[in-house]
Amino acid sequence: MRAVICGAGIAGLALAWWLERDGWEVVLVERSRGPRGEGYMIDFFGPGYDVAERMGMLPDLDKIQTTITSVEYIRPDGRSEGRLDYGRFAAAFDGRAYTFLRGDLEGVLRGAVEGRVEIRYETTIEKVDDRGGGVHIGLSGGVTERADLLVGADGIHSGVRDLVFGSEAAAERYLRYHTASFLLRDPYLYQRVGDRFLVVAVPDRQVGLYPTGDGRLAVWLVHREADRALPAQPRRRLQARYTDMGGLVHDALQHCPDGDGLYYDRVSQIEMTGWVRGPVTLAGDACQAVSLMAGQGASMAVGAAYVLAEELRRGGGVVSAATRYEGRLLPLVRDKQKAGRRTARWLVPGHQWELAVRAAAFAALRLPGVPWLMRPLLKSMQASVL
């Protein structure tokens, strides 16, 4: 059996790992020029952790675990508004949780498949033709591949989804936020941030700064934005939008790149009634994007890859297996997306009183016994179909 997976990100790499070990011939195609090592800081628990354990990858994930000790919210003038200790967060999951850079997780997965599956960079899928008995795939450069299964794991702006399931506009739910991130190297700023994840917050805007472990700082920005259209000059938009956020943010924005090195996108979810069309299916953010408002995207991507591989292993044909995979995951994805929309106001509060409530909640988490009282709620976040 032969599979072509479009997208060498977390979902695509995890799926390639499982399929190769089940005897599939796997080809990964990726539009970028080479491996990507950037991305947000993420919490990784629940189904992703469980699957990583089954893959024998926990020792590798231990190595990329962040040295960040806490997340702390501060005002533009530097006054603290609440802190959450990462150790207490992990303890509430019985230690079965990680915090690391998304790009570092991708690197671990890539290292596990390199030399075992073919990865073609700077390659896109231009045409998909389901002729029965397999799918014929037209790649950039005029190459045609035949496969028993095509998986679009190419992210929220999936090209496979556009070709097979319809335009992105039909599936996208814009959440009325824009987000951006970049890396910088500044010893003075690095020292000021230390081993914390600092979040500078005002109504409708916030900026996170945290060390990456290699002497650099990562900067993450998110703000409410009614217009879904992306700005022609993202750097200029960010510098104007965050101009009154205090000295720490001002200094960080002086390092904001113009072009390569700056990630800027709108915050959206992908909502679909189904993601199987014959021998073509989707995985990861291409069909289940919950957005940064809900989190757990990487964990769900790893979990979904396992579920698809498991259903293919059960047999009954590619289409039947993909349909069962969809049936197991779709209700969970919808629940996570709803939760993300409900909690968006607390991730990026729109009013000063909401900021105050969030600060009080963080302060309460530092009281003895409170994190343990929250264990049932946190455990519910691990809802899994594994």
C-alpha positions in Angstrom: 0.0 0.0 0.0 1.2 3.5 -0.8 0.3 6.8 0.8 1.1 10.3 -0.2 0.9 12.8 2.8 0.9 16.5 2.0 2.5 18.4 4.8 5.6 17.5 6.8 4.3 19.1 10.0 3.3 17.4 13.2 0.2 15.6 11.9 1.9 14.5 8.7 5.1 13.3 10.4 3.2 11.4 13.1 1.0 9.6 10.5 4.1 8.8 8.4 5.7 7.2 11.4 2.8 4.8 12.0 2.1 4.0 8.4 5.7 3.1 7.6 5.8 0.8 10.6 2.6 -0.9 9.3 4.3 -1.6 6.0 3.1 1.3 3.9 5.3 3.0 1.4 5.1 6.7 2.4 5.9 9.8 0.5 5.7 13.2 2.3 5.5 16.3 0.2 6.1 19.7 1.8 5.8 23.2 0.3 8.5 24.8 2.4 12.2 24.8 1.4 13.2 22.6 4.3 12.6 21.6 7.9 10.9 24.3 10.0 12.1 24.9 13.5 9.9 27.7 14.7 6.5 28.0 16.3 4.7 28.8 19.5 5.3 27.4 23.0 2.7 24.7 23.5 1.4 22.5 26.3 1.4 18.8 25.3 -0.8 16.4 27.2 -3.8 14.1 26.8 -4.0 12.0 23.6 -0.7 13.4 22.2 1.2 12.4 25.3 -0.4 8.9 25.3 0.5 8.4 21.6 4.0 9.7 22.1 4.4 7.1 24.9 3.3 4.3 22.6 5.8 5.5 20.0 8.6 5.3 22.6 9.3 9.0 22.2 9.1 10.3 25.8 12.9 10.2 26.3 13.2 12.5 23.3 10.4 14.8 24.5 12.2 15.0 27.9 15.1 16.6 26.1 13.1 19.4 24.6 11.1 20.2 27.7 11.3 23.9 28.4 13.2 25.3 31.4 10.4 27.9 31.9 9.3 27.8 35.5 6.1 29.9 35.3 3.8 32.0 33.2 3.4 35.5 34.6 0.9 38.3 33.6 2.2 41.8 33.9 0.9 45.3 33.2 2.7 47.6 30.7 4.3 49.3 33.7 5.8 46.0 34.8 3.5 45.3 37.8 2.6 41.6 38.2 -1.0 40.6 37.9 -0.7 36.9 38.5 1.5 33.9 38.1 1.0 30.2 37.4 3.8 27.7 38.3 4.4 25.2 35.5 5.2 22.5 38.0 1.8 22.7 39.6 0.2 22.6 36.2 2.1 19.4 35.3 1.4 17.9 38.7 -2.4 18.2 38.1 -1.9 15.8 35.1 0.2 13.4 37.3 3.3 14.7 35.5 2.0 13.5 32.1 2.4 16.9 30.4 5.1 18.8 28.6 5.7 22.4 27.7 8.0 23.0 24.7 8.2 24.8 21.3 6.0 23.4 18.6 9.0 23.4 16.2 11.0 21.2 18.7 8.2 18.6 18.7 8.2 18.7 14.9 12.0 18.2 15.0 11.7 15.1 17.2 9.0 13.6 14.8 11.1 14.4 11.7 14.1 12.7 13.2 12.1 9.6 13.8 11.1 9.2 10.2 14.1 10.5 8.3 15.7 7.7 6.3 12.6 5.6 6.6 10.2 7.7 4.5 10.8 10.0 1.5 10.3 13.7 2.2 10.1 16.0 -0.9 10.5 19.7 0.0 9.5 22.6 -2.2 6.7 20.4 -3.6 3.0 21.1 -3.8 0.0 19.2 -5.0 -1.6 20.8 -8.0 -4.2 18.2 -9.1 -6.1 15.3 -7.6 -7.8 12.7 -9.7 -9.7 9.8 -8.1 -10.1 7.3 -10.9 -11.1 4.3 -8.7 -8.6 1.8 -7.4 -6.4 4.6 -6.1 -5.8 8.3 -6.6 -3.5 10.1 -9.1 -1.8 13.1 -7.8 -0.3 15.9 -9.9 2.7 17.5 -8.2 4.5 20.7 -8.9 7.1 20.2 -11.6 4.8 18.0 -13.7 5.4 14.8 -11.7 2.4 12.5 -11.3 2.2 10.0 -8.4 -0.3 7.2 -7.8 -1.3 6.3 -4.2 -3.9 4.2 -2.4 -4.4 7.0 0.1 -3.8 10.8 -0.1 -3.8 12.7 3.2 -3.9 16.4 3.4 -2.0 17.3 6.5 -1.0 20.7 5.2 -2.4 23.0 7.8 -5.2 25.5 8.2 -4.6 26.8 4.7 -4.7 23.4 3.2 -4.2 23.1 -0.6 -5.5 19.5 -0.6 -8.7 20.7 1.1 -9.2 23.4 -1.5 -8.7 20.9 -4.4 -10.9 18.1 -3.1 -13.4 19.5 -0.5 -13.9 23.2 -1.6 -12.5 26.6 -0.9 -11.1 27.6 2.5 -13.8 30.3 2.8 -16.5 27.6 3.1 -14.7 25.9 6.0 -13.1 28.8 7.9 -14.7 30.3 11.0 -12.8 33.6 11.7 -12.5 34.3 15.4 -11.9 38.0 15.0 -8.2 38.0 16.2 -4.9 38.3 14.4 -1.7 36.7 15.7 2.0 37.1 15.0 5.3 35.7 16.2 9.0 36.1 15.7 12.4 35.3 17.3 15.0 37.8 18.5 18.4 37.8 20.1 19.0 40.5 22.7 21.0 39.6 25.8 19.5 42.5 27.8 15.9 41.5 27.1 16.8 37.8 27.6 18.0 38.6 31.1 14.9 40.6 31.9 12.6 37.8 30.9 14.7 35.1 32.6 13.0 31.7 32.9 9.5 33.0 32.8 6.8 33.2 30.1 5.9 36.8 30.5 2.6 38.1 29.2 2.0 41.8 28.9 -1.8 42.3 28.7 -4.2 45.2 28.1 -7.8 44.9 26.8 -8.0 43.3 23.4 -4.2 42.9 23.1 -1.4 40.9 24.7 2.2 40.0 24.0 4.0 37.0 25.3 7.8 36.7 25.6 9.7 33.6 26.6 13.2 32.1 26.2 13.7 29.3 23.6 16.7 27.7 25.3 19.3 28.8 22.7 19.8 32.3 23.9 16.9 33.7 21.9 13.5 35.1 22.9 10.3 34.2 21.2 7.7 37.0 20.9 4.0 36.1 20.5 1.3 38.7 19.8 -2.4 38.5 19.6 -5.0 41.2 19.2 -8.7 41.6 18.5 -9.3 42.5 14.8 -12.7 42.9 13.1 -11.2 42.8 9.6 -10.1 39.3 8.6 -8.0 40.6 5.8 -4.2 40.5 6.5 -2.3 43.7 6.4 0.0 44.4 3.4 2.8 45.5 5.9 2.4 43.3 9.0 5.5 44.8 10.8 4.1 48.3 10.5 0.7 47.1 11.7 2.2 45.5 14.8 4.3 48.5 15.7 1.3 50.7 15.5 -1.1 48.4 17.3 1.2 47.7 20.3 2.8 51.1 20.6 1.5 51.8 24.1 2.3 48.4 25.7 5.3 49.5 27.7 9.0 49.4 27.5 9.5 45.7 27.3 7.2 45.3 24.3 8.6 48.4 22.7 12.1 47.0 22.9 11.0 43.6 21.6 9.3 45.2 18.6 12.5 46.9 17.6 13.6 43.5 16.6 10.5 42.6 14.6 11.6 41.5 11.1 10.1 42.7 7.9 9.3 39.7 5.7 11.0 36.4 6.4 11.1 35.5 10.0 7.8 37.2 10.9 4.7 34.9 11.1 1.4 36.8 10.8 -2.0 35.2 10.4 -5.6 35.5 11.4 -7.0 33.2 14.2 -9.5 30.8 12.8 -11.1 27.4 13.2 -11.8 24.9 10.4 -15.3 23.5 10.6 -16.3 20.6 8.3 -19.2 18.2 8.2 -16.8 15.5 7.0 -13.2 15.1 5.7 -13.3 11.9 3.6 -13.7 11.8 -0.2 -12.9 8.4 -1.6 -9.2 7.7 -1.0 -8.6 11.2 0.1 -8.8 12.4 3.7 -7.5 15.3 5.9 -5.6 15.4 9.2 -4.5 17.9 11.7 -5.3 21.6 11.3 -6.5 21.0 7.7 -9.7 19.6 9.1 -9.7 20.0 12.9 -8.0 23.4 13.6 -9.3 24.4 17.1 -7.1 27.6 17.1 -4.8 29.0 19.8 -7.9 29.9 21.7 -8.5 26.3 22.5 -4.9 25.0 22.5 -4.2 21.2 22.3 -3.8 21.4 18.5 -0.5 19.5 18.4 -1.7 16.9 20.9 -4.9 16.4 18.8 -2.8 16.1 15.6 -0.6 13.4 17.1 -3.7 11.6 18.5 -5.6 11.9 15.2 -2.6 10.4 13.2 -2.7 7.4 15.5 -6.5 6.9 15.1 -6.2 7.0 11.3 -3.4 4.5 11.3 -5.2 2.3 13.7 -8.3 2.2 11.5 -6.3 1.5 8.4 -4.7 -1.4 10.3 -8.1 -2.8 11.1 -8.7 -3.2 7.4 -11.9 -3.1 5.4 -10.5 -0.8 2.7 -9.0 2.7 2.7 -12.4 4.5 2.4 -14.0 2.5 5.2 -11.1 3.0 7.5 -11.0 6.8 6.8 -14.7 7.0 7.4 -14.4 5.3 10.8 -11.5 7.6 11.7 -13.7 10.6 10.9 -16.5 9.2 12.9 -14.3 8.8 16.0 -12.8 12.3 15.8 -15.4 14.6 14.5 -17.5 14.9 17.8 -14.3 15.5 19.8 -13.1 18.2 17.4 -16.5 20.0 17.6 -16.4 20.0 21.4 -12.9 21.4 21.5 -13.8 24.1 19.0 -16.8 25.2 21.0 -14.7 25.3 24.2 -12.1 27.5 22.4 -14.8 30.0 21.4 -16.1 30.1 24.9 -12.7 30.7 26.5 -11.4 33.3 23.9 -12.5 36.2 26.1 -10.3 34.9 28.9 -7.3 34.3 26.7 -7.5 37.9 25.3 -9.9 39.8 27.6 -11.7 42.7 26.0 -12.2 44.7 29.2 -10.2 45.8 32.2 -12.6 44.0 34.6 -12.0 40.7 32.7 -8.3 41.2 33.1 -8.8 41.7 36.9 -10.9 38.5 37.1 -8.2 36.5 35.3 -5.6 37.9 37.6 -7.6 36.8 40.6 -8.0 33.3 39.2 -4.2 33.1 38.8 -3.7 34.3 42.3 -6.1 31.7 43.6 -4.1 28.9 41.8 -1.2 29.7 44.1 -3.2 28.8 47.2 -2.5 25.4 48.8 -4.8 22.7 47.5 -6.5 24.7 44.8 -4.8 23.0 41.8 -5.8 19.6 43.2 -9.4 20.8 43.4 -9.2 21.6 39.7 -8.0 18.2 38.8 -11.4 16.9 37.6 -11.7 20.0 35.2 -8.2 19.5 33.9 -8.7 15.8 33.4 -11.8 16.5 31.3 -9.5 18.4 28.9 -7.9 15.1 28.1 -11.0 13.7 26.5 -9.7 11.1 24.0 -10.8 8.6 21.5 -7.7 6.5 21.8 
